[in-house]
Amino acid sequence: MLGGTVFQVSGMTCSHCEASVEKAVLTIDGIKAVKANASKGEIKVKGILTDEVIEKIKEVVSEAGFLIKE
Ligand SMILES: [Cu+2]
């Protein structure tokens, strides 16, 4: 996936972790695409990233059991 905003996410170890983070973030209104990379410890997000949406991303990622580094 080209472009997108990168967030550092700790705790992902395998493809299942990537899938759960992607699924969680995709539920947010305004998010168009998400690509998680466990080995890099990051997710790439495409969409309209308002402050509200960014807060929501942090919320759903932590609910899924992972942590976005500020
Ligand atoms: Cu995993």
N, CA, C, O and the ligand as a Tripos MOL2 file, in Angstrom:
@<TRIPOS>MOLECULE
protein
  281   279    71     0     0
PROTEIN
NO_CHARGES

@<TRIPOS>ATOM
      1 N           0.8400   -1.1980    0.0000 N.3       1 MET1
      2 CA          0.0000    0.0000    0.0000 C.3       1 MET1
      3 C           0.8800    1.2540    0.0000 C.2       1 MET1
      4 O           1.7020    1.4520    0.8940 O.2       1 MET1
      5 N           0.6940    2.0700   -0.9910 N.am      2 LEU2
      6 CA          1.4860    3.2970   -1.0720 C.3       2 LEU2
      7 C           0.8550    4.3930   -0.2240 C.2       2 LEU2
      8 O          -0.3630    4.4570   -0.0600 O.2       2 LEU2
      9 N           1.7070    5.2410    0.3030 N.am      3 GLY3
     10 CA          1.2000    6.3680    1.0830 C.3       3 GLY3
     11 C           0.5880    5.9400    2.3930 C.2       3 GLY3
     12 O           0.8350    4.8330    2.8720 O.2       3 GLY3
     13 N          -0.1940    6.7960    2.9620 N.am      4 GLY4
     14 CA         -0.8050    6.4900    4.2500 C.3       4 GLY4
     15 C           0.0190    7.0250    5.3980 C.2       4 GLY4
     16 O           1.1910    7.3660    5.2400 O.2       4 GLY4
     17 N          -0.6050    7.0920    6.5460 N.am      5 THR5
     18 CA          0.0500    7.5880    7.7480 C.3       5 THR5
     19 C           0.4690    6.4070    8.6000 C.2       5 THR5
     20 O          -0.3100    5.4790    8.8170 O.2       5 THR5
     21 N           1.7120    6.4440    9.0850 N.am      6 VAL6
     22 CA          2.2550    5.3210    9.8540 C.3       6 VAL6
     23 C           2.0970    5.5690   11.3540 C.2       6 VAL6
     24 O           2.4060    6.6490   11.8580 O.2       6 VAL6
     25 N           1.6130    4.5540   12.0460 N.am      7 PHE7
     26 CA          1.5750    4.5770   13.5060 C.3       7 PHE7
     27 C           2.3880    3.3980   14.0140 C.2       7 PHE7
     28 O           2.2900    2.2960   13.4740 O.2       7 PHE7
     29 N           3.1860    3.6190   15.0440 N.am      8 GLN8
     30 CA          3.9400    2.5290   15.6590 C.3       8 GLN8
     31 C           3.0180    1.7750   16.6050 C.2       8 GLN8
     32 O           2.3880    2.3740   17.4770 O.2       8 GLN8
     33 N           2.9420    0.4570   16.4300 N.am      9 VAL9
     34 CA          2.0800   -0.3690   17.2810 C.3       9 VAL9
     35 C           2.9090   -1.4810   17.8910 C.2       9 VAL9
     36 O           3.5520   -2.2510   17.1770 O.2       9 VAL9
     37 N           2.8930   -1.5650   19.2220 N.am     10 SER10
     38 CA          3.6520   -2.6310   19.8600 C.3      10 SER10
     39 C           2.7340   -3.7780   20.2390 C.2      10 SER10
     40 O           1.5480   -3.5810   20.5070 O.2      10 SER10
     41 N           3.2930   -4.9740   20.2590 N.am     11 GLY11
     42 CA          2.5580   -6.1520   20.6960 C.3      11 GLY11
     43 C           2.1640   -7.1080   19.5920 C.2      11 GLY11
     44 O           1.7500   -8.2340   19.8690 O.2      11 GLY11
     45 N           2.2880   -6.6740   18.3240 N.am     12 MET12
     46 CA          1.9190   -7.5820   17.2240 C.3      12 MET12
     47 C           3.0720   -8.5630   16.9840 C.2      12 MET12
     48 O           4.2290   -8.1600   16.8640 O.2      12 MET12
     49 N           2.7330   -9.8770   16.9150 N.am     13 THR13
     50 CA          3.7870  -10.8660   16.7080 C.3      13 THR13
     51 C           3.5750  -11.7200   15.4630 C.2      13 THR13
     52 O           4.5220  -12.3540   14.9980 O.2      13 THR13
     53 N           2.3770  -11.7560   14.9150 N.am     14 CYS14
     54 CA          2.1310  -12.6520   13.7840 C.3      14 CYS14
     55 C           1.0220  -12.1090   12.8990 C.2      14 CYS14
     56 O           0.4980  -11.0200   13.1330 O.2      14 CYS14
     57 N           0.6710  -12.8870   11.8750 N.am     15 SER15
     58 CA         -0.3330  -12.4300   10.9190 C.3      15 SER15
     59 C          -1.7160  -12.3170   11.5530 C.2      15 SER15
     60 O          -2.5440  -11.5250   11.1050 O.2      15 SER15
     61 N          -1.9620  -13.1060   12.5930 N.am     16 HIS16
     62 CA         -3.2530  -12.9940   13.2780 C.3      16 HIS16
     63 C          -3.3670  -11.6590   13.9940 C.2      16 HIS16
     64 O          -4.4300  -11.0390   14.0090 O.2      16 HIS16
     65 N          -2.2590  -11.2210   14.5900 N.am     17 CYS17
     66 CA         -2.2430   -9.9200   15.2470 C.3      17 CYS17
     67 C          -2.4910   -8.8180   14.2090 C.2      17 CYS17
     68 O          -3.2870   -7.9060   14.4320 O.2      17 CYS17
     69 N          -1.7990   -8.9200   13.0790 N.am     18 GLU18
     70 CA         -1.9840   -7.9270   12.0060 C.3      18 GLU18
     71 C          -3.4480   -7.8710   11.6090 C.2      18 GLU18
     72 O          -4.0230   -6.7910   11.4760 O.2      18 GLU18
     73 N          -4.0590   -9.0600   11.4160 N.am     19 ALA19
     74 CA         -5.4560   -9.1150   10.9760 C.3      19 ALA19
     75 C          -6.3850   -8.5010   12.0080 C.2      19 ALA19
     76 O          -7.3270   -7.7970   11.6440 O.2      19 ALA19
     77 N          -6.1380   -8.7540   13.3000 N.am     20 SER20
     78 CA         -7.0670   -8.1950   14.2870 C.3      20 SER20
     79 C          -6.9430   -6.6790   14.3840 C.2      20 SER20
     80 O          -7.9390   -5.9850   14.5880 O.2      20 SER20
     81 N          -5.7150   -6.1590   14.2380 N.am     21 VAL21
     82 CA         -5.5530   -4.7070   14.2570 C.3      21 VAL21
     83 C          -6.2220   -4.0870   13.0280 C.2      21 VAL21
     84 O          -6.9300   -3.0860   13.1360 O.2      21 VAL21
     85 N          -5.9890   -4.6920   11.8580 N.am     22 GLU22
     86 CA         -6.5830   -4.1640   10.6270 C.3      22 GLU22
     87 C          -8.1030   -4.1550   10.7250 C.2      22 GLU22
     88 O          -8.7510   -3.1650   10.3830 O.2      22 GLU22
     89 N          -8.6660   -5.2650   11.1930 N.am     23 LYS23
     90 CA        -10.1230   -5.3870   11.3080 C.3      23 LYS23
     91 C         -10.6820   -4.3200   12.2550 C.2      23 LYS23
     92 O         -11.7040   -3.6950   11.9720 O.2      23 LYS23
     93 N          -9.9920   -4.1270   13.3800 N.am     24 ALA24
     94 CA        -10.4610   -3.1620   14.3770 C.3      24 ALA24
     95 C         -10.4410   -1.7350   13.8110 C.2      24 ALA24
     96 O         -11.4040   -0.9830   13.9590 O.2      24 ALA24
     97 N          -9.3330   -1.3820   13.1630 N.am     25 VAL25
     98 CA         -9.1950   -0.0050   12.6710 C.3      25 VAL25
     99 C         -10.1580    0.2630   11.5140 C.2      25 VAL25
    100 O         -10.6490    1.3810   11.3560 O.2      25 VAL25
    101 N         -10.4250   -0.7660   10.7050 N.am     26 LEU26
    102 CA        -11.3280   -0.5960    9.5620 C.3      26 LEU26
    103 C         -12.7780   -0.3150    9.9650 C.2      26 LEU26
    104 O         -13.5720    0.1570    9.1510 O.2      26 LEU26
    105 N         -13.1180   -0.6080   11.2320 N.am     27 THR27
    106 CA        -14.4900   -0.3480   11.6710 C.3      27 THR27
    107 C         -14.7450    1.1460   11.8790 C.2      27 THR27
    108 O         -15.8940    1.5650   12.0190 O.2      27 THR27
    109 N         -13.6790    1.9490   11.8990 N.am     28 ILE28
    110 CA        -13.8240    3.3800   12.1920 C.3      28 ILE28
    111 C         -14.2820    4.1410   10.9410 C.2      28 ILE28
    112 O         -13.7440    3.9550    9.8490 O.2      28 ILE28
    113 N         -15.2800    4.9950   11.1280 N.am     29 ASP29
    114 CA        -15.7470    5.8460   10.0300 C.3      29 ASP29
    115 C         -14.6210    6.7530    9.5580 C.2      29 ASP29
    116 O         -13.9230    7.3640   10.3670 O.2      29 ASP29
    117 N         -14.4500    6.8370    8.2440 N.am     30 GLY30
    118 CA        -13.4220    7.7240    7.6980 C.3      30 GLY30
    119 C         -12.1420    7.0030    7.3280 C.2      30 GLY30
    120 O         -11.3010    7.5550    6.6180 O.2      30 GLY30
    121 N         -11.9830    5.7600    7.8060 N.am     31 ILE31
    122 CA        -10.7960    4.9640    7.4680 C.3      31 ILE31
    123 C         -11.0560    4.2090    6.1640 C.2      31 ILE31
    124 O         -12.0460    3.4910    6.0290 O.2      31 ILE31
    125 N         -10.1520    4.3880    5.2180 N.am     32 LYS32
    126 CA        -10.3330    3.7500    3.9080 C.3      32 LYS32
    127 C          -9.5320    2.4590    3.7760 C.2      32 LYS32
    128 O          -9.9950    1.5030    3.1530 O.2      32 LYS32
    129 N          -8.3410    2.4240    4.3570 N.am     33 ALA33
    130 CA         -7.4970    1.2340    4.2380 C.3      33 ALA33
    131 C          -6.5390    1.1670    5.4160 C.2      33 ALA33
    132 O          -6.1160    2.1960    5.9430 O.2      33 ALA33
    133 N          -6.2010   -0.0440    5.8240 N.am     34 VAL34
    134 CA         -5.2340   -0.2640    6.9040 C.3      34 VAL34
    135 C          -4.3360   -1.4160    6.5170 C.2      34 VAL34
    136 O          -4.8190   -2.4480    6.0490 O.2      34 VAL34
    137 N          -3.0300   -1.2570    6.7040 N.am     35 LYS35
    138 CA         -2.0960   -2.3560    6.4920 C.3      35 LYS35
    139 C          -1.1980   -2.4450    7.7170 C.2      35 LYS35
    140 O          -0.4710   -1.5080    8.0460 O.2      35 LYS35
    141 N          -1.2640   -3.5950    8.3850 N.am     36 ALA36
    142 CA         -0.4410   -3.8040    9.5780 C.3      36 ALA36
    143 C           0.7980   -4.6080    9.2150 C.2      36 ALA36
    144 O           0.7460   -5.4970    8.3650 O.2      36 ALA36
    145 N           1.9070   -4.2910    9.8620 N.am     37 ASN37
    146 CA          3.1610   -5.0150    9.6490 C.3      37 ASN37
    147 C           3.7620   -5.3670   11.0100 C.2      37 ASN37
    148 O           4.3510   -4.5210   11.6820 O.2      37 ASN37
    149 N           3.6010   -6.6290   11.3990 N.am     38 ALA38
    150 CA          4.0460   -7.0510   12.7270 C.3      38 ALA38
    151 C           5.5580   -6.9650   12.8780 C.2      38 ALA38
    152 O           6.0530   -6.5970   13.9440 O.2      38 ALA38
    153 N           6.2970   -7.3010   11.8270 N.am     39 SER39
    154 CA          7.7560   -7.3080   11.9630 C.3      39 SER39
    155 C           8.3170   -5.8970   12.0910 C.2      39 SER39
    156 O           9.3250   -5.6870   12.7660 O.2      39 SER39
    157 N           7.6730   -4.9380   11.4500 N.am     40 LYS40
    158 CA          8.0890   -3.5470   11.6130 C.3      40 LYS40
    159 C           7.4540   -2.8970   12.8420 C.2      40 LYS40
    160 O           7.9060   -1.8520   13.3100 O.2      40 LYS40
    161 N           6.4010   -3.5320   13.3530 N.am     41 GLY41
    162 CA          5.6890   -2.9510   14.4860 C.3      41 GLY41
    163 C           4.9770   -1.6690   14.1140 C.2      41 GLY41
    164 O           5.0000   -0.6920   14.8620 O.2      41 GLY41
    165 N           4.3440   -1.6800   12.9540 N.am     42 GLU42
    166 CA          3.6430   -0.4680   12.5460 C.3      42 GLU42
    167 C           2.3980   -0.7880   11.7390 C.2      42 GLU42
    168 O           2.2430   -1.8770   11.1860 O.2      42 GLU42
    169 N           1.5130    0.2070   11.6910 N.am     43 ILE43
    170 CA          0.3610    0.1160   10.8060 C.3      43 ILE43
    171 C           0.3620    1.3510    9.9240 C.2      43 ILE43
    172 O           0.7710    2.4360   10.3380 O.2      43 ILE43
    173 N          -0.1070    1.1580    8.6940 N.am     44 LYS44
    174 CA         -0.2690    2.2620    7.7640 C.3      44 LYS44
    175 C          -1.7550    2.4660    7.5670 C.2      44 LYS44
    176 O          -2.4890    1.5250    7.2630 O.2      44 LYS44
    177 N          -2.1890    3.6880    7.7400 N.am     45 VAL45
    178 CA         -3.6150    3.9800    7.6940 C.3      45 VAL45
    179 C          -3.8980    5.0240    6.6330 C.2      45 VAL45
    180 O          -3.2280    6.0540    6.5530 O.2      45 VAL45
    181 N          -4.9170    4.7350    5.8090 N.am     46 LYS46
    182 CA         -5.3660    5.7090    4.8280 C.3      46 LYS46
    183 C          -6.7860    6.1240    5.1590 C.2      46 LYS46
    184 O          -7.6350    5.2890    5.4690 O.2      46 LYS46
    185 N          -7.0310    7.4090    5.0910 N.am     47 GLY47
    186 CA         -8.3690    7.9030    5.3630 C.3      47 GLY47
    187 C          -8.3040    9.3340    5.8530 C.2      47 GLY47
    188 O          -7.2650    9.9900    5.7800 O.2      47 GLY47
    189 N          -9.4290    9.8030    6.3520 N.am     48 ILE48
    190 CA         -9.4790   11.1740    6.8620 C.3      48 ILE48
    191 C          -9.1090   11.1400    8.3330 C.2      48 ILE48
    192 O          -9.9220   10.7750    9.1820 O.2      48 ILE48
    193 N          -7.8590   11.5290    8.6300 N.am     49 LEU49
    194 CA         -7.3420   11.3740    9.9830 C.3      49 LEU49
    195 C          -7.5180   12.6550   10.8030 C.2      49 LEU49
    196 O          -6.5690   13.4100   11.0170 O.2      49 LEU49
    197 N          -8.7370   12.8770   11.2490 N.am     50 THR50
    198 CA         -8.9660   13.9860   12.1700 C.3      50 THR50
    199 C          -8.4350   13.5770   13.5410 C.2      50 THR50
    200 O          -8.1260   12.4080   13.7690 O.2      50 THR50
    201 N          -8.3300   14.5470   14.4520 N.am     51 ASP51
    202 CA         -7.8970   14.2280   15.8200 C.3      51 ASP51
    203 C          -8.8060   13.1820   16.4350 C.2      51 ASP51
    204 O          -8.3650   12.2770   17.1440 O.2      51 ASP51
    205 N         -10.0940   13.3350   16.1410 N.am     52 GLU52
    206 CA        -11.0850   12.4070   16.6690 C.3      52 GLU52
    207 C         -10.8410   10.9890   16.1550 C.2      52 GLU52
    208 O         -10.9140   10.0230   16.9140 O.2      52 GLU52
    209 N         -10.5490   10.8750   14.8580 N.am     53 VAL53
    210 CA        -10.2950    9.5670   14.2570 C.3      53 VAL53
    211 C          -9.0220    8.9540   14.8350 C.2      53 VAL53
    212 O          -8.9740    7.7530   15.0980 O.2      53 VAL53
    213 N          -7.9960    9.7750   15.0320 N.am     54 ILE54
    214 CA         -6.7420    9.2730   15.6030 C.3      54 ILE54
    215 C          -6.9600    8.7570   17.0200 C.2      54 ILE54
    216 O          -6.4060    7.7240   17.3990 O.2      54 ILE54
    217 N          -7.7660    9.4740   17.8040 N.am     55 GLU55
    218 CA         -8.1020    9.0110   19.1580 C.3      55 GLU55
    219 C          -8.8210    7.6640   19.1000 C.2      55 GLU55
    220 O          -8.5680    6.7660   19.9030 O.2      55 GLU55
    221 N          -9.7180    7.5530   18.1340 N.am     56 LYS56
    222 CA        -10.4930    6.3210   17.9570 C.3      56 LYS56
    223 C          -9.5780    5.1540   17.5580 C.2      56 LYS56
    224 O          -9.7610    4.0250   18.0120 O.2      56 LYS56
    225 N          -8.5900    5.4490   16.7010 N.am     57 ILE57
    226 CA         -7.6280    4.4060   16.3090 C.3      57 ILE57
    227 C          -6.9160    3.8740   17.5500 C.2      57 ILE57
    228 O          -6.7900    2.6630   17.7340 O.2      57 ILE57
    229 N          -6.4460    4.8010   18.4050 N.am     58 LYS58
    230 CA         -5.7570    4.3840   19.6340 C.3      58 LYS58
    231 C          -6.6620    3.5240   20.5030 C.2      58 LYS58
    232 O          -6.2320    2.5370   21.0990 O.2      58 LYS58
    233 N          -7.9250    3.9260   20.5590 N.am     59 GLU59
    234 CA         -8.8960    3.2200   21.3880 C.3      59 GLU59
    235 C          -9.1130    1.7850   20.8940 C.2      59 GLU59
    236 O          -9.0210    0.8370   21.6740 O.2      59 GLU59
    237 N          -9.4020    1.6290   19.5850 N.am     60 VAL60
    238 CA         -9.7110    0.2820   19.0910 C.3      60 VAL60
    239 C          -8.4720   -0.6120   19.0810 C.2      60 VAL60
    240 O          -8.5780   -1.8210   19.2830 O.2      60 VAL60
    241 N          -7.3010   -0.0230   18.8480 N.am     61 VAL61
    242 CA         -6.0660   -0.8200   18.8660 C.3      61 VAL61
    243 C          -5.8090   -1.3400   20.2770 C.2      61 VAL61
    244 O          -5.3980   -2.4880   20.4470 O.2      61 VAL61
    245 N          -6.0450   -0.5080   21.2850 N.am     62 SER62
    246 CA         -5.8110   -0.9800   22.6460 C.3      62 SER62
    247 C          -6.8890   -1.9760   23.0650 C.2      62 SER62
    248 O          -6.6120   -2.9130   23.8130 O.2      62 SER62
    249 N          -8.1040   -1.7790   22.5910 N.am     63 GLU63
    250 CA         -9.1590   -2.7640   22.8630 C.3      63 GLU63
    251 C          -8.8230   -4.1110   22.2480 C.2      63 GLU63
    252 O          -9.1980   -5.1530   22.7830 O.2      63 GLU63
    253 N          -8.1070   -4.0920   21.1100 N.am     64 ALA64
    254 CA         -7.7120   -5.3410   20.4520 C.3      64 ALA64
    255 C          -6.5120   -5.9840   21.1460 C.2      64 ALA64
    256 O          -6.1250   -7.1020   20.8070 O.2      64 ALA64
    257 N          -5.9200   -5.2760   22.1210 N.am     65 GLY65
    258 CA         -4.8450   -5.8560   22.9220 C.3      65 GLY65
    259 C          -3.4510   -5.3820   22.5430 C.2      65 GLY65
    260 O          -2.4520   -5.9870   22.9330 O.2      65 GLY65
    261 N          -3.3910   -4.2830   21.7720 N.am     66 PHE66
    262 CA         -2.0930   -3.7550   21.3450 C.3      66 PHE66
    263 C          -1.9720   -2.3050   21.7630 C.2      66 PHE66
    264 O          -2.9100   -1.7350   22.3190 O.2      66 PHE66
    265 N          -0.8160   -1.7010   21.4970 N.am     67 LEU67
    266 CA         -0.5990   -0.3520   21.9820 C.3      67 LEU67
    267 C           0.0410    0.5160   20.8970 C.2      67 LEU67
    268 O           1.0610    0.1580   20.3080 O.2      67 LEU67
    269 N          -0.5870    1.6600   20.6550 N.am     68 ILE68
    270 CA          0.0190    2.6360   19.7430 C.3      68 ILE68
    271 C           0.9670    3.5140   20.5500 C.2      68 ILE68
    272 O           0.5940    4.0680   21.5840 O.2      68 ILE68
    273 N           2.1870    3.6290   20.0640 N.am     69 LYS69
    274 CA          3.1660    4.4970   20.7290 C.3      69 LYS69
    275 C           2.9440    5.9150   20.2780 C.2      69 LYS69
    276 O           2.7960    6.1820   19.0860 O.2      69 LYS69
    277 N           2.9210    6.8280   21.2310 N.am     70 GLU70
    278 CA          2.6990    8.2420   20.9120 C.3      70 GLU70
    279 C           3.9520    8.8150   20.2730 C.2      70 GLU70
    280 O           3.9830    9.9950   19.9250 O.2      70 GLU70
    281 CU         -0.3190  -12.7660   16.6120 Cu       71 CU71
@<TRIPOS>BOND
     1     1     2 1
     2     2     3 1
     3     3     4 2
     4     3     5 am
     5     5     6 1
     6     6     7 1
     7     7     8 2
     8     7     9 am
     9     9    10 1
    10    10    11 1
    11    11    12 2
    12    11    13 am
    13    13    14 1
    14    14    15 1
    15    15    16 2
    16    15    17 am
    17    17    18 1
    18    18    19 1
    19    19    20 2
    20    19    21 am
    21    21    22 1
    22    22    23 1
    23    23    24 2
    24    23    25 am
    25    25    26 1
    26    26    27 1
    27    27    28 2
    28    27    29 am
    29    29    30 1
    30    30    31 1
    31    31    32 2
    32    31    33 am
    33    33    34 1
    34    34    35 1
    35    35    36 2
    36    35    37 am
    37    37    38 1
    38    38    39 1
    39    39    40 2
    40    39    41 am
    41    41    42 1
    42    42    43 1
    43    43    44 2
    44    43    45 am
    45    45    46 1
    46    46    47 1
    47    47    48 2
    48    47    49 am
    49    49    50 1
    50    50    51 1
    51    51    52 2
    52    51    53 am
    53    53    54 1
    54    54    55 1
    55    55    56 2
    56    55    57 am
    57    57    58 1
    58    58    59 1
    59    59    60 2
    60    59    61 am
    61    61    62 1
    62    62    63 1
    63    63    64 2
    64    63    65 am
    65    65    66 1
    66    66    67 1
    67    67    68 2
    68    67    69 am
    69    69    70 1
    70    70    71 1
    71    71    72 2
    72    71    73 am
    73    73    74 1
    74    74    75 1
    75    75    76 2
    76    75    77 am
    77    77    78 1
    78    78    79 1
    79    79    80 2
    80    79    81 am
    81    81    82 1
    82    82    83 1
    83    83    84 2
    84    83    85 am
    85    85    86 1
    86    86    87 1
    87    87    88 2
    88    87    89 am
    89    89    90 1
    90    90    91 1
    91    91    92 2
    92    91    93 am
    93    93    94 1
    94    94    95 1
    95    95    96 2
    96    95    97 am
    97    97    98 1
    98    98    99 1
    99    99   100 2
   100    99   101 am
   101   101   102 1
   102   102   103 1
   103   103   104 2
   104   103   105 am
   105   105   106 1
   106   106   107 1
   107   107   108 2
   108   107   109 am
   109   109   110 1
   110   110   111 1
   111   111   112 2
   112   111   113 am
   113   113   114 1
   114   114   115 1
   115   115   116 2
   116   115   117 am
   117   117   118 1
   118   118   119 1
   119   119   120 2
   120   119   121 am
   121   121   122 1
   122   122   123 1
   123   123   124 2
   124   123   125 am
   125   125   126 1
   126   126   127 1
   127   127   128 2
   128   127   129 am
   129   129   130 1
   130   130   131 1
   131   131   132 2
   132   131   133 am
   133   133   134 1
   134   134   135 1
   135   135   136 2
   136   135   137 am
   137   137   138 1
   138   138   139 1
   139   139   140 2
   140   139   141 am
   141   141   142 1
   142   142   143 1
   143   143   144 2
   144   143   145 am
   145   145   146 1
   146   146   147 1
   147   147   148 2
   148   147   149 am
   149   149   150 1
   150   150   151 1
   151   151   152 2
   152   151   153 am
   153   153   154 1
   154   154   155 1
   155   155   156 2
   156   155   157 am
   157   157   158 1
   158   158   159 1
   159   159   160 2
   160   159   161 am
   161   161   162 1
   162   162   163 1
   163   163   164 2
   164   163   165 am
   165   165   166 1
   166   166   167 1
   167   167   168 2
   168   167   169 am
   169   169   170 1
   170   170   171 1
   171   171   172 2
   172   171   173 am
   173   173   174 1
   174   174   175 1
   175   175   176 2
   176   175   177 am
   177   177   178 1
   178   178   179 1
   179   179   180 2
   180   179   181 am
   181   181   182 1
   182   182   183 1
   183   183   184 2
   184   183   185 am
   185   185   186 1
   186   186   187 1
   187   187   188 2
   188   187   189 am
   189   189   190 1
   190   190   191 1
   191   191   192 2
   192   191   193 am
   193   193   194 1
   194   194   195 1
   195   195   196 2
   196   195   197 am
   197   197   198 1
   198   198   199 1
   199   199   200 2
   200   199   201 am
   201   201   202 1
   202   202   203 1
   203   203   204 2
   204   203   205 am
   205   205   206 1
   206   206   207 1
   207   207   208 2
   208   207   209 am
   209   209   210 1
   210   210   211 1
   211   211   212 2
   212   211   213 am
   213   213   214 1
   214   214   215 1
   215   215   216 2
   216   215   217 am
   217   217   218 1
   218   218   219 1
   219   219   220 2
   220   219   221 am
   221   221   222 1
   222   222   223 1
   223   223   224 2
   224   223   225 am
   225   225   226 1
   226   226   227 1
   227   227   228 2
   228   227   229 am
   229   229   230 1
   230   230   231 1
   231   231   232 2
   232   231   233 am
   233   233   234 1
   234   234   235 1
   235   235   236 2
   236   235   237 am
   237   237   238 1
   238   238   239 1
   239   239   240 2
   240   239   241 am
   241   241   242 1
   242   242   243 1
   243   243   244 2
   244   243   245 am
   245   245   246 1
   246   246   247 1
   247   247   248 2
   248   247   249 am
   249   249   250 1
   250   250   251 1
   251   251   252 2
   252   251   253 am
   253   253   254 1
   254   254   255 1
   255   255   256 2
   256   255   257 am
   257   257   258 1
   258   258   259 1
   259   259   260 2
   260   259   261 am
   261   261   262 1
   262   262   263 1
   263   263   264 2
   264   263   265 am
   265   265   266 1
   266   266   267 1
   267   267   268 2
   268   267   269 am
   269   269   270 1
   270   270   271 1
   271   271   272 2
   272   271   273 am
   273   273   274 1
   274   274   275 1
   275   275   276 2
   276   275   277 am
   277   277   278 1
   278   278   279 1
   279   279   280 2
@<TRIPOS>SUBSTRUCTURE
     1 MET1         2 RESIDUE 1 A MET
     2 LEU2         6 RESIDUE 1 A LEU
     3 GLY3        10 RESIDUE 1 A GLY
     4 GLY4        14 RESIDUE 1 A GLY
     5 THR5        18 RESIDUE 1 A THR
     6 VAL6        22 RESIDUE 1 A VAL
     7 PHE7        26 RESIDUE 1 A PHE
     8 GLN8        30 RESIDUE 1 A GLN
     9 VAL9        34 RESIDUE 1 A VAL
    10 SER10       38 RESIDUE 1 A SER
    11 GLY11       42 RESIDUE 1 A GLY
    12 MET12       46 RESIDUE 1 A MET
    13 THR13       50 RESIDUE 1 A THR
    14 CYS14       54 RESIDUE 1 A CYS
    15 SER15       58 RESIDUE 1 A SER
    16 HIS16       62 RESIDUE 1 A HIS
    17 CYS17       66 RESIDUE 1 A CYS
    18 GLU18       70 RESIDUE 1 A GLU
    19 ALA19       74 RESIDUE 1 A ALA
    20 SER20       78 RESIDUE 1 A SER
    21 VAL21       82 RESIDUE 1 A VAL
    22 GLU22       86 RESIDUE 1 A GLU
    23 LYS23       90 RESIDUE 1 A LYS
    24 ALA24       94 RESIDUE 1 A ALA
    25 VAL25       98 RESIDUE 1 A VAL
    26 LEU26      102 RESIDUE 1 A LEU
    27 THR27      106 RESIDUE 1 A THR
    28 ILE28      110 RESIDUE 1 A ILE
    29 ASP29      114 RESIDUE 1 A ASP
    30 GLY30      118 RESIDUE 1 A GLY
    31 ILE31      122 RESIDUE 1 A ILE
    32 LYS32      126 RESIDUE 1 A LYS
    33 ALA33      130 RESIDUE 1 A ALA
    34 VAL34      134 RESIDUE 1 A VAL
    35 LYS35      138 RESIDUE 1 A LYS
    36 ALA36      142 RESIDUE 1 A ALA
    37 ASN37      146 RESIDUE 1 A ASN
    38 ALA38      150 RESIDUE 1 A ALA
    39 SER39      154 RESIDUE 1 A SER
    40 LYS40      158 RESIDUE 1 A LYS
    41 GLY41      162 RESIDUE 1 A GLY
    42 GLU42      166 RESIDUE 1 A GLU
    43 ILE43      170 RESIDUE 1 A ILE
    44 LYS44      174 RESIDUE 1 A LYS
    45 VAL45      178 RESIDUE 1 A VAL
    46 LYS46      182 RESIDUE 1 A LYS
    47 GLY47      186 RESIDUE 1 A GLY
    48 ILE48      190 RESIDUE 1 A ILE
    49 LEU49      194 RESIDUE 1 A LEU
    50 THR50      198 RESIDUE 1 A THR
    51 ASP51      202 RESIDUE 1 A ASP
    52 GLU52      206 RESIDUE 1 A GLU
    53 VAL53      210 RESIDUE 1 A VAL
    54 ILE54      214 RESIDUE 1 A ILE
    55 GLU55      218 RESIDUE 1 A GLU
    56 LYS56      222 RESIDUE 1 A LYS
    57 ILE57      226 RESIDUE 1 A ILE
    58 LYS58      230 RESIDUE 1 A LYS
    59 GLU59      234 RESIDUE 1 A GLU
    60 VAL60      238 RESIDUE 1 A VAL
    61 VAL61      242 RESIDUE 1 A VAL
    62 SER62      246 RESIDUE 1 A SER
    63 GLU63      250 RESIDUE 1 A GLU
    64 ALA64      254 RESIDUE 1 A ALA
    65 GLY65      258 RESIDUE 1 A GLY
    66 PHE66      262 RESIDUE 1 A PHE
    67 LEU67      266 RESIDUE 1 A LEU
    68 ILE68      270 RESIDUE 1 A ILE
    69 LYS69      274 RESIDUE 1 A LYS
    70 GLU70      278 RESIDUE 1 A GLU
    71 CU71       281 GROUP 0 **** ****
